[in-house]
Each structure stands twice: as C-alpha cells, then as structure tokens.
Amino acid sequence: MADPSAPSERYAQGMKTRRAVLGDAHVNRALANQTPFDGPFQEMITEGAWGTVWSRPNWTKRERSMVTIALLAALGHHDEVAMHIRATANTGATKDDICEALMHVAIYAGVPAANHAFKIAKATYAEMDADKAAGEQK
C-alpha cells in the first residue's frame, strides 16, 4: 500500500517541471516560505499547473512560456508576468517571441494591458542582463 503522506507521482513530475522552468532558486524560495496555510495551494499548483499542464507533451516549454506570458499580461497579473519573463532563460522563449506574444495581447486584450506588460518585460530583461553581467565579472 502506498504511503499517503508521500508526494503523488503528479506532484513529483510537477516539481521536476517547475524546477526546470522557474529554476531551483525560485522553487527553493517558494518552498522555504511555504506555511501550513498555503501548503495545500502550493501542492495544488505543483500538481495541476506544473504536473499536468506544463508537463504535457503537446507543446514545448518555449510555446507554453509564450502563451503563459500573454495570458498573464492580458489578465493583469504583473508579478507573474515578471516571474515568467525570468523563466524564459530556461524555456527558450526569446525576446522576439515575447514581443510577438505581447503584440497579440495588445490586439486581443487591449493596448493598456500590453503596454504595461512591455514595461514589466523591459525592466525584467534589464535586471536579468545586469545579473548576468555581474555574474560574468566575478
């Protein structure tokens, strides 16, 4: 009989995918900040978003990254836009890919949503470039 306290296979797959997309540092921070209050939520998103949707074989991580950023931008989830822009370093989505996705946001969800998302993307890419340059100087 399986141990009911052990993580499910979907959770294990989700954690593997989550780490591949967001990086170990991000996931480790999220886990370190997890409390009994939000633990069930963290488990749900790890299984549902990462173990089910992001782990499906039909699209690449690059494709999922572009769609995710477009949806988050359209819905005004700005912190999540920045997080997923940072994840493009792991998914292979390029700046050109994200520009195209945000152009779609402008037409289908509105110019203000895309305008703000472009602002977030530019700032996030600048931070990523600065972090990379700082790492290269060490």
OpenMM code with the backbone's topology and positions (N, CA, C; nanometers):
from openmm import Vec3, app, unit

residues = "MET ALA ASP PRO SER ALA PRO SER GLU ARG TYR ALA GLN GLY MET LYS THR ARG ARG ALA VAL LEU GLY ASP ALA HIS VAL ASN ARG ALA LEU ALA ASN GLN THR PRO PHE ASP GLY PRO PHE GLN GLU MET ILE THR GLU GLY ALA TRP GLY THR VAL TRP SER ARG PRO ASN TRP THR LYS ARG GLU ARG SER MET VAL THR ILE ALA LEU LEU ALA ALA LEU GLY HIS HIS ASP GLU VAL ALA MET HIS ILE ARG ALA THR ALA ASN THR GLY ALA THR LYS ASP ASP ILE CYS GLU ALA LEU MET HIS VAL ALA ILE TYR ALA GLY VAL PRO ALA ALA ASN HIS ALA PHE LYS ILE ALA LYS ALA THR TYR ALA GLU MET ASP ALA ASP LYS ALA ALA GLY GLU GLN LYS".split()
positions = [
    Vec3(0.0848, -0.1184, 0.0000),
    Vec3(0.0000, 0.0000, 0.0000),
    Vec3(0.0888, 0.1240, 0.0000),
    Vec3(0.0510, 0.2239, -0.0771),
    Vec3(0.1283, 0.3476, -0.0891),
    Vec3(0.1189, 0.4293, 0.0389),
    Vec3(0.2259, 0.4995, 0.0673),
    Vec3(0.2309, 0.5895, 0.1832),
    Vec3(0.1468, 0.7131, 0.1521),
    Vec3(0.0375, 0.7372, 0.2284),
    Vec3(-0.0492, 0.8508, 0.1973),
    Vec3(0.0188, 0.9861, 0.2197),
    Vec3(0.1280, 0.9893, 0.2945),
    Vec3(0.1972, 1.1160, 0.3173),
    Vec3(0.3028, 1.1433, 0.2099),
    Vec3(0.3301, 1.0442, 0.1253),
    Vec3(0.4297, 1.0610, 0.0188),
    Vec3(0.3699, 1.1454, -0.0940),
    Vec3(0.4543, 1.2254, -0.1604),
    Vec3(0.4035, 1.3042, -0.2730),
    Vec3(0.3528, 1.2136, -0.3846),
    Vec3(0.2493, 1.2602, -0.4544),
    Vec3(0.1951, 1.1845, -0.5666),
    Vec3(0.2934, 1.1884, -0.6838),
    Vec3(0.2727, 1.0977, -0.7791),
    Vec3(0.3555, 1.0980, -0.8995),
    Vec3(0.3384, 1.2300, -0.9748),
    Vec3(0.2161, 1.2825, -0.9777),
    Vec3(0.1898, 1.4084, -1.0466),
    Vec3(0.2630, 1.5238, -0.9767),
    Vec3(0.2688, 1.5200, -0.8434),
    Vec3(0.3431, 1.6223, -0.7685),
    Vec3(0.4923, 1.6124, -0.8016),
    Vec3(0.5459, 1.4918, -0.8031),
    Vec3(0.6881, 1.4728, -0.8340),
    Vec3(0.7192, 1.5229, -0.9748),
    Vec3(0.6331, 1.4902, -1.0713),
    Vec3(0.6522, 1.5393, -1.2078),
    Vec3(0.6399, 1.6913, -1.2107),
    Vec3(0.5424, 1.7432, -1.1387),
    Vec3(0.5220, 1.8875, -1.1328),
    Vec3(0.6420, 1.9594, -1.0747),
    Vec3(0.6996, 1.9038, -0.9705),
    Vec3(0.8161, 1.9668, -0.9093),
    Vec3(0.9350, 1.9644, -1.0057),
    Vec3(0.9498, 1.8548, -1.0788),
    Vec3(1.0577, 1.8454, -1.1778),
    Vec3(1.0396, 1.9527, -1.2862),
    Vec3(0.9189, 1.9658, -1.3375),
    Vec3(0.8906, 2.0648, -1.4416),
    Vec3(0.9014, 2.2061, -1.3866),
    Vec3(0.8472, 2.2287, -1.2679),
    Vec3(0.8534, 2.3609, -1.2043),
    Vec3(0.9982, 2.4061, -1.1879),
    Vec3(1.0835, 2.3165, -1.1436),
    Vec3(1.2260, 2.3494, -1.1274),
    Vec3(1.2925, 2.3758, -1.2630),
    Vec3(1.2544, 2.2976, -1.3646),
    Vec3(1.3136, 2.3162, -1.4981),
    Vec3(1.2754, 2.4521, -1.5565),
    Vec3(1.1545, 2.4972, -1.5294),
    Vec3(1.1063, 2.6235, -1.5858),
    Vec3(1.1482, 2.7429, -1.5001),
    Vec3(1.1215, 2.7379, -1.3717),
    Vec3(1.1446, 2.8541, -1.2849),
    Vec3(1.2834, 2.8569, -1.2226),
    Vec3(1.3499, 2.7426, -1.2202),
    Vec3(1.4827, 2.7345, -1.1604),
    Vec3(1.4766, 2.6929, -1.0144),
    Vec3(1.5831, 2.6275, -0.9718),
    Vec3(1.5889, 2.5785, -0.8342),
    Vec3(1.5803, 2.6910, -0.7314),
    Vec3(1.6468, 2.8027, -0.7567),
    Vec3(1.6485, 2.9121, -0.6584),
    Vec3(1.5069, 2.9624, -0.6319),
    Vec3(1.4283, 2.9825, -0.7366),
    Vec3(1.2910, 3.0302, -0.7193),
    Vec3(1.2074, 2.9285, -0.6426),
    Vec3(1.2148, 2.8039, -0.6853),
    Vec3(1.1335, 2.6995, -0.6213),
    Vec3(1.1778, 2.6804, -0.4761),
    Vec3(1.3069, 2.6821, -0.4508),
    Vec3(1.3549, 2.6677, -0.3125),
    Vec3(1.3040, 2.7809, -0.2243),
    Vec3(1.3021, 2.9046, -0.2778),
    Vec3(1.2474, 3.0182, -0.2009),
    Vec3(1.0996, 2.9972, -0.1713),
    Vec3(1.0249, 2.9535, -0.2728),
    Vec3(0.8815, 2.9301, -0.2537),
    Vec3(0.8578, 2.8231, -0.1475),
    Vec3(0.9349, 2.7163, -0.1531),
    Vec3(0.9189, 2.6094, -0.0539),
    Vec3(0.9596, 2.6555, 0.0860),
    Vec3(1.0647, 2.7361, 0.0943),
    Vec3(1.1098, 2.7870, 0.2245),
    Vec3(1.0060, 2.8797, 0.2866),
    Vec3(0.9301, 2.9493, 0.2036),
    Vec3(0.8281, 3.0423, 0.2522),
    Vec3(0.6917, 2.9770, 0.2712),
    Vec3(0.6812, 2.8512, 0.2351),
    Vec3(0.5543, 2.7797, 0.2469),
    Vec3(0.5169, 2.7620, 0.3929),
    Vec3(0.3890, 2.7774, 0.4225),
    Vec3(0.3368, 2.7590, 0.5583),
    Vec3(0.2248, 2.6552, 0.5541),
    Vec3(0.1788, 2.6104, 0.6688),
    Vec3(0.0630, 2.5203, 0.6677),
    Vec3(-0.0595, 2.5834, 0.6019),
    Vec3(-0.0677, 2.7163, 0.6071),
    Vec3(-0.1815, 2.7862, 0.5460),
    Vec3(-0.1828, 2.7725, 0.3942),
    Vec3(-0.0663, 2.7958, 0.3289),
    Vec3(-0.0639, 2.7915, 0.1830),
    Vec3(-0.0082, 2.6609, 0.1267),
    Vec3(0.0292, 2.5686, 0.2127),
    Vec3(0.0813, 2.4399, 0.1666),
    Vec3(-0.0128, 2.3669, 0.0713),
    Vec3(-0.1421, 2.3577, 0.1051),
    Vec3(-0.2340, 2.2900, 0.0121),
    Vec3(-0.2411, 2.3594, -0.1242),
    Vec3(-0.2326, 2.4928, -0.1243),
    Vec3(-0.2328, 2.5675, -0.2502),
    Vec3(-0.1074, 2.5369, -0.3303),
    Vec3(0.0095, 2.5367, -0.2643),
    Vec3(0.1346, 2.5058, -0.3328),
    Vec3(0.1306, 2.3653, -0.3921),
    Vec3(0.0754, 2.2712, -0.3177),
    Vec3(0.0628, 2.1338, -0.3680),
    Vec3(-0.0282, 2.1296, -0.4903),
    Vec3(-0.1396, 2.2034, -0.4835),
    Vec3(-0.2351, 2.2052, -0.5944),
    Vec3(-0.1718, 2.2625, -0.7207),
    Vec3(-0.0991, 2.3760, -0.7095),
    Vec3(-0.0415, 2.4339, -0.8314),
    Vec3(0.0739, 2.3489, -0.8841),
    Vec3(0.1460, 2.2836, -0.7939),
    Vec3(0.2540, 2.1956, -0.8389),
    Vec3(0.1971, 2.0781, -0.9164),
    Vec3(0.0889, 2.0193, -0.8657),
    Vec3(0.0265, 1.9067, -0.9360),
    Vec3(-0.0499, 1.9523, -1.0606),
    Vec3(-0.1306, 2.0564, -1.0456),
    Vec3(-0.2188, 2.0976, -1.1546),
    Vec3(-0.1475, 2.1727, -1.2657),
    Vec3(-0.0855, 2.2851, -1.2297),
    Vec3(-0.0206, 2.3667, -1.3326),
    Vec3(0.1043, 2.2984, -1.3866),
    Vec3(0.1917, 2.2573, -1.2940),
    Vec3(0.3228, 2.2057, -1.3362),
    Vec3(0.3199, 2.0572, -1.3695),
    Vec3(0.2478, 1.9764, -1.2934),
    Vec3(0.2452, 1.8320, -1.3155),
    Vec3(0.1486, 1.7886, -1.4240),
    Vec3(0.0489, 1.8727, -1.4514),
    Vec3(-0.0489, 1.8380, -1.5546),
    Vec3(-0.0271, 1.9218, -1.6797),
    Vec3(-0.0508, 2.0519, -1.6723),
    Vec3(-0.0485, 2.1352, -1.7924),
    Vec3(0.0924, 2.1532, -1.8479),
    Vec3(0.1865, 2.2015, -1.7653),
    Vec3(0.3220, 2.2273, -1.8156),
    Vec3(0.3965, 2.0985, -1.8513),
    Vec3(0.3522, 1.9843, -1.8034),
    Vec3(0.4211, 1.8579, -1.8308),
    Vec3(0.3631, 1.7826, -1.9502),
    Vec3(0.2596, 1.8360, -2.0112),
    Vec3(0.2010, 1.7685, -2.1284),
    Vec3(0.3008, 1.7697, -2.2438),
    Vec3(0.2984, 1.6678, -2.3287),
    Vec3(0.3972, 1.6582, -2.4363),
    Vec3(0.3623, 1.7377, -2.5625),
    Vec3(0.2418, 1.7918, -2.5717),
    Vec3(0.1948, 1.8508, -2.6974),
    Vec3(0.2667, 1.9795, -2.7370),
    Vec3(0.3086, 2.0601, -2.6409),
    Vec3(0.3787, 2.1850, -2.6687),
    Vec3(0.5142, 2.1826, -2.6010),
    Vec3(0.6052, 2.2601, -2.6544),
    Vec3(0.7358, 2.2764, -2.5900),
    Vec3(0.7223, 2.3750, -2.4736),
    Vec3(0.8229, 2.3766, -2.3890),
    Vec3(0.8247, 2.4747, -2.2805),
    Vec3(0.8299, 2.6167, -2.3372),
    Vec3(0.8965, 2.6345, -2.4495),
    Vec3(0.9009, 2.7648, -2.5164),
    Vec3(0.7603, 2.8109, -2.5534),
    Vec3(0.6841, 2.7227, -2.6156),
    Vec3(0.5472, 2.7571, -2.6556),
    Vec3(0.4601, 2.7865, -2.5343),
    Vec3(0.4723, 2.7036, -2.4328),
    Vec3(0.3932, 2.7261, -2.3110),
    Vec3(0.4315, 2.8586, -2.2447),
    Vec3(0.5587, 2.8908, -2.2497),
    Vec3(0.6071, 3.0150, -2.1916),
    Vec3(0.5433, 3.1354, -2.2609),
    Vec3(0.5413, 3.1354, -2.3925),
    Vec3(0.4832, 3.2469, -2.4679),
    Vec3(0.3342, 3.2625, -2.4376),
    Vec3(0.2617, 3.1526, -2.4379),
    Vec3(0.1183, 3.1579, -2.4113),
    Vec3(0.0923, 3.2025, -2.2679),
    Vec3(0.1687, 3.1507, -2.1751),
    Vec3(0.1506, 3.1863, -2.0344),
    Vec3(0.1729, 3.3353, -2.0135),
    Vec3(0.2796, 3.3887, -2.0703),
    Vec3(0.3084, 3.5309, -2.0541),
    Vec3(0.1968, 3.6147, -2.1161),
    Vec3(0.1490, 3.5763, -2.2321),
    Vec3(0.0399, 3.6501, -2.2955),
    Vec3(-0.0855, 3.6481, -2.2086),
    Vec3(-0.1189, 3.5322, -2.1561),
    Vec3(-0.2383, 3.5229, -2.0710),
    Vec3(-0.2230, 3.6042, -1.9428),
    Vec3(-0.1075, 3.5944, -1.8797),
    Vec3(-0.0853, 3.6697, -1.7566),
    Vec3(-0.0905, 3.8197, -1.7821),
    Vec3(-0.0313, 3.8623, -1.8946),
    Vec3(-0.0345, 4.0044, -1.9302),
    Vec3(-0.1780, 4.0493, -1.9561),
    Vec3(-0.2536, 3.9704, -2.0301),
    Vec3(-0.3916, 4.0053, -2.0624),
    Vec3(-0.4774, 4.0178, -1.9369),
    Vec3(-0.4472, 3.9346, -1.8382),
    Vec3(-0.5249, 3.9351, -1.7143),
    Vec3(-0.4713, 4.0326, -1.6104),
    Vec3(-0.3583, 4.0976, -1.6398),
    Vec3(-0.3032, 4.1965, -1.5478),
    Vec3(-0.2321, 4.1385, -1.4277),
    Vec3(-0.1799, 4.0180, -1.4397),
    Vec3(-0.1075, 3.9540, -1.3294),
    Vec3(0.0411, 3.9879, -1.3411),
    Vec3(0.0750, 4.1092, -1.3020),
    Vec3(0.2056, 4.1666, -1.3291),
    Vec3(0.3221, 4.0953, -1.2618),
    Vec3(0.3071, 4.0554, -1.1364),
    Vec3(0.4161, 3.9824, -1.0703),
    Vec3(0.4443, 3.8508, -1.1417),
    Vec3(0.3404, 3.7868, -1.1853),
    Vec3(0.3555, 3.6596, -1.2553),
    Vec3(0.4178, 3.6808, -1.3940),
    Vec3(0.3860, 3.7937, -1.4586),
    Vec3(0.4496, 3.8238, -1.5873),
    Vec3(0.6002, 3.8300, -1.5683),
    Vec3(0.6450, 3.9057, -1.4679),
    Vec3(0.7890, 3.9191, -1.4424),
    Vec3(0.8516, 3.7832, -1.4114),
    Vec3(0.7855, 3.7030, -1.3294),
    Vec3(0.8385, 3.5715, -1.2947),
    Vec3(0.8560, 3.4863, -1.4202),
    Vec3(0.7574, 3.4891, -1.5088),
    Vec3(0.7656, 3.4060, -1.6292),
    Vec3(0.8593, 3.4652, -1.7341),
    Vec3(0.8796, 3.5964, -1.7322),
    Vec3(0.9833, 3.6544, -1.8190),
    Vec3(1.1188, 3.5999, -1.7743),
    Vec3(1.1430, 3.5986, -1.6425),
    Vec3(1.2693, 3.5431, -1.5919),
    Vec3(1.2833, 3.3963, -1.6312),
    Vec3(1.1740, 3.3240, -1.6342),
    Vec3(1.1772, 3.1812, -1.6685),
    Vec3(1.2125, 3.1570, -1.8148),
    Vec3(1.2014, 3.2594, -1.9006),
    Vec3(1.2359, 3.2377, -2.0412),
    Vec3(1.3823, 3.1977, -2.0574),
    Vec3(1.4657, 3.2300, -1.9590),
    Vec3(1.6055, 3.1857, -1.9631),
    Vec3(1.6129, 3.0334, -1.9626),
    Vec3(1.5100, 2.9684, -1.9095),
    Vec3(1.5064, 2.8220, -1.9015),
    Vec3(1.4168, 2.7583, -2.0076),
    Vec3(1.3226, 2.8354, -2.0618),
    Vec3(1.2264, 2.7754, -2.1552),
    Vec3(1.2658, 2.7910, -2.3009),
    Vec3(1.3576, 2.8826, -2.3293),
    Vec3(1.3994, 2.9047, -2.4676),
    Vec3(1.3176, 3.0089, -2.5413),
    Vec3(1.2169, 3.0665, -2.4762),
    Vec3(1.1415, 3.1739, -2.5401),
    Vec3(1.2314, 3.2972, -2.5472),
    Vec3(1.2433, 3.3542, -2.6652),
    Vec3(1.3324, 3.4678, -2.6878),
    Vec3(1.2587, 3.5994, -2.6634),
    Vec3(1.3361, 3.7081, -2.6604),
    Vec3(1.2747, 3.8405, -2.6503),
    Vec3(1.1816, 3.8640, -2.7685),
    Vec3(1.2217, 3.8197, -2.8868),
    Vec3(1.1350, 3.8337, -3.0043),
    Vec3(1.0053, 3.7554, -2.9868),
    Vec3(1.0143, 3.6351, -2.9303),
    Vec3(0.8939, 3.5550, -2.9037),
    Vec3(0.7991, 3.6307, -2.8111),
    Vec3(0.8551, 3.6882, -2.7059),
    Vec3(0.7720, 3.7571, -2.6073),
    Vec3(0.7146, 3.8852, -2.6665),
    Vec3(0.7918, 3.9539, -2.7479),
    Vec3(0.7398, 4.0727, -2.8175),
    Vec3(0.6175, 4.0344, -2.9002),
    Vec3(0.6280, 3.9256, -2.9752),
    Vec3(0.5150, 3.8815, -3.0583),
    Vec3(0.3938, 3.8447, -2.9728),
    Vec3(0.4180, 3.7765, -2.8623),
    Vec3(0.3078, 3.7395, -2.7727),
    Vec3(0.2391, 3.8645, -2.7178),
    Vec3(0.3184, 3.9637, -2.6804),
    Vec3(0.2606, 4.0863, -2.6245),
    Vec3(0.1923, 4.1708, -2.7318),
    Vec3(0.2359, 4.1598, -2.8562),
    Vec3(0.1646, 4.2258, -2.9660),
    Vec3(0.0234, 4.1667, -2.9790),
    Vec3(0.0134, 4.0352, -2.9631),
    Vec3(-0.1185, 3.9708, -2.9645),
    Vec3(-0.2029, 4.0211, -2.8480),
    Vec3(-0.1406, 4.0364, -2.7317),
    Vec3(-0.2135, 4.0882, -2.6160),
    Vec3(-0.2729, 4.2247, -2.6504),
    Vec3(-0.1953, 4.3101, -2.7157),
    Vec3(-0.2446, 4.4441, -2.7499),
    Vec3(-0.3710, 4.4368, -2.8339),
    Vec3(-0.3722, 4.3480, -2.9326),
    Vec3(-0.4877, 4.3386, -3.0219),
    Vec3(-0.6059, 4.2683, -2.9561),
    Vec3(-0.5801, 4.1599, -2.8849),
    Vec3(-0.6894, 4.0782, -2.8347),
    Vec3(-0.7315, 4.1083, -2.6908),
    Vec3(-0.6454, 4.1758, -2.6142),
    Vec3(-0.6809, 4.2052, -2.4747),
    Vec3(-0.6714, 4.3537, -2.4430),
    Vec3(-0.6122, 4.4308, -2.5319),
    Vec3(-0.6083, 4.5743, -2.5131),
    Vec3(-0.4683, 4.6302, -2.5027),
    Vec3(-0.4536, 4.7502, -2.5584),
    Vec3(-0.3247, 4.8187, -2.5580),
    Vec3(-0.2747, 4.8468, -2.4164),
    Vec3(-0.3593, 4.8922, -2.3227),
    Vec3(-0.3065, 4.9179, -2.1875),
    Vec3(-0.2453, 4.7938, -2.1219),
    Vec3(-0.3062, 4.6784, -2.1409),
    Vec3(-0.2510, 4.5548, -2.0839),
    Vec3(-0.1157, 4.5237, -2.1451),
    Vec3(-0.1056, 4.5354, -2.2762),
    Vec3(0.0213, 4.5081, -2.3443),
    Vec3(0.1251, 4.6133, -2.3079),
    Vec3(0.0866, 4.7383, -2.3016),
    Vec3(0.1788, 4.8457, -2.2685),
    Vec3(0.2433, 4.8211, -2.1325),
    Vec3(0.1619, 4.7846, -2.0351),
    Vec3(0.2170, 4.7585, -1.9014),
    Vec3(0.3048, 4.6334, -1.9025),
    Vec3(0.2645, 4.5333, -1.9767),
    Vec3(0.3449, 4.4107, -1.9845),
    Vec3(0.4784, 4.4368, -2.0525),
    Vec3(0.4801, 4.5199, -2.1565),
    Vec3(0.6075, 4.5570, -2.2197),
    Vec3(0.6975, 4.6277, -2.1181),
    Vec3(0.6408, 4.7159, -2.0392),
    Vec3(0.7172, 4.7868, -1.9360),
    Vec3(0.7787, 4.6867, -1.8380),
    Vec3(0.7000, 4.5912, -1.7930),
    Vec3(0.7485, 4.4880, -1.7000),
    Vec3(0.8564, 4.4034, -1.7669),
    Vec3(0.8329, 4.3625, -1.8907),
    Vec3(0.9293, 4.2784, -1.9620),
    Vec3(1.0616, 4.3514, -1.9792),
    Vec3(1.0573, 4.4776, -2.0201),
    Vec3(1.1805, 4.5549, -2.0380),
    Vec3(1.2585, 4.5646, -1.9069),
    Vec3(1.1895, 4.5947, -1.7979),
    Vec3(1.2569, 4.6054, -1.6679),
    Vec3(1.3137, 4.4714, -1.6247),
    Vec3(1.2387, 4.3647, -1.6466),
    Vec3(1.2837, 4.2312, -1.6059),
    Vec3(1.4031, 4.1869, -1.6893),
    Vec3(1.3986, 4.2095, -1.8209),
    Vec3(1.5135, 4.1752, -1.9045),
    Vec3(1.6363, 4.2566, -1.8639),
    Vec3(1.6177, 4.3832, -1.8291),
    Vec3(1.7307, 4.4659, -1.7850),
    Vec3(1.7910, 4.4097, -1.6565),
    Vec3(1.7067, 4.3659, -1.5636),
    Vec3(1.7564, 4.3030, -1.4398),
    Vec3(1.8321, 4.1747, -1.4717),
    Vec3(1.7781, 4.0953, -1.5614),
    Vec3(1.8432, 3.9699, -1.5993),
    Vec3(1.9784, 3.9967, -1.6634),
    Vec3(1.9847, 4.0975, -1.7509),
    Vec3(2.1112, 4.1329, -1.8155),
    Vec3(2.2124, 4.1821, -1.7127),
    Vec3(2.1663, 4.2623, -1.6172),
    Vec3(2.2562, 4.3129, -1.5126),
    Vec3(2.3069, 4.1989, -1.4255),
    Vec3(2.2186, 4.1063, -1.3905),
    Vec3(2.2598, 3.9904, -1.3103),
    Vec3(2.3621, 3.9055, -1.3864),
    Vec3(2.3376, 3.8881, -1.5157),
    Vec3(2.4315, 3.8096, -1.5980),
    Vec3(2.5660, 3.8788, -1.6063),
    Vec3(2.5660, 4.0100, -1.6266),
    Vec3(2.6907, 4.0859, -1.6340),
    Vec3(2.7655, 4.0816, -1.5010),
    Vec3(2.6939, 4.0906, -1.3920),
    Vec3(2.7561, 4.0836, -1.2595),
    Vec3(2.8169, 3.9469, -1.2366),
    Vec3(2.7488, 3.8422, -1.2833),
    Vec3(2.7996, 3.7057, -1.2699),
    Vec3(2.9236, 3.6829, -1.3544),
    Vec3(2.9308, 3.7471, -1.4687),
    Vec3(3.0460, 3.7321, -1.5577),
    Vec3(3.1675, 3.8053, -1.5031),
    Vec3(3.1443, 3.9087, -1.4209),
    Vec3(3.2552, 3.9866, -1.3652),
    Vec3(3.3193, 3.9178, -1.2463),
    Vec3(3.2516, 3.8214, -1.1891),
    Vec3(3.3046, 3.7530, -1.0703),
    Vec3(3.4149, 3.6580, -1.1051),
] * unit.nanometer
topology = app.Topology()
chain = topology.addChain("A")
for resn in residues:
    res = topology.addResidue(resn, chain)
    for name in ("N", "CA", "C"):
        topology.addAtom(name, app.Element.getBySymbol(name[0]), res)
